Amino acid sequence: MATNLSIDPELIEKALEVSGERTKKAAVTKALQEFIARRRQKRLLELFGKLEWDEAYDYKAERKRK
């Protein structure tokens, strides 16, 4: 899908520099992928302390199960 965006040229130049990508498209794609991954991680972190754990669960025993 073709999209035209007006992005601050200084941001693009910095993104190219820090990402090591050769094209603007590659730098923007990488930035979006990292943004999405970071937001997903943040959602996972918000779950800490909210889940109930089974203290009797033995993950090592589960590894041996076939």
C-alpha positions in Angstrom: 0.0 0.0 0.0 1.6 3.3 -1.1 1.4 6.0 1.5 2.7 9.6 1.4 3.8 11.0 4.7 5.4 14.3 5.7 8.1 13.3 8.1 10.6 15.6 9.7 13.8 15.3 7.5 16.0 15.5 10.6 14.3 12.5 12.1 14.7 10.5 8.9 18.4 11.3 8.8 18.8 10.3 12.5 16.9 7.1 11.9 19.1 6.3 8.9 22.2 7.0 11.0 21.3 4.9 14.0 19.6 2.1 12.2 22.3 1.5 9.7 19.7 1.1 7.0 20.4 2.4 3.5 17.0 3.6 2.5 14.4 5.8 4.1 11.8 3.1 3.6 13.9 0.5 5.4 14.6 2.9 8.3 10.9 3.7 8.7 9.9 0.1 8.4 12.5 -0.9 11.1 11.3 2.0 13.3 7.7 0.9 13.1 8.6 -2.8 13.8 10.6 -1.8 16.9 7.7 0.6 18.0 5.2 -2.3 17.7 7.5 -4.7 19.5 8.1 -2.3 22.4 4.4 -1.6 22.8 3.7 -5.4 22.9 6.4 -5.8 25.6 4.9 -3.0 27.6 1.5 -4.8 27.6 3.2 -7.9 28.9 4.9 -6.0 31.6 1.6 -4.6 32.8 0.5 -8.2 33.5 3.2 -8.8 36.1 1.7 -9.3 39.5 -1.8 -9.8 38.1 -1.6 -13.5 37.2 -2.0 -16.3 39.7 0.8 -18.8 39.7 0.5 -22.5 40.7 3.3 -22.9 43.3 3.2 -26.7 42.8 3.9 -26.5 39.0 7.2 -28.1 38.1 8.4 -26.9 34.7 11.3 -29.2 34.7 9.0 -32.2 35.0 7.0 -30.9 32.0 10.2 -30.7 29.9 10.8 -34.5 30.5 7.2 -35.4 29.5 6.8 -36.9 26.0 
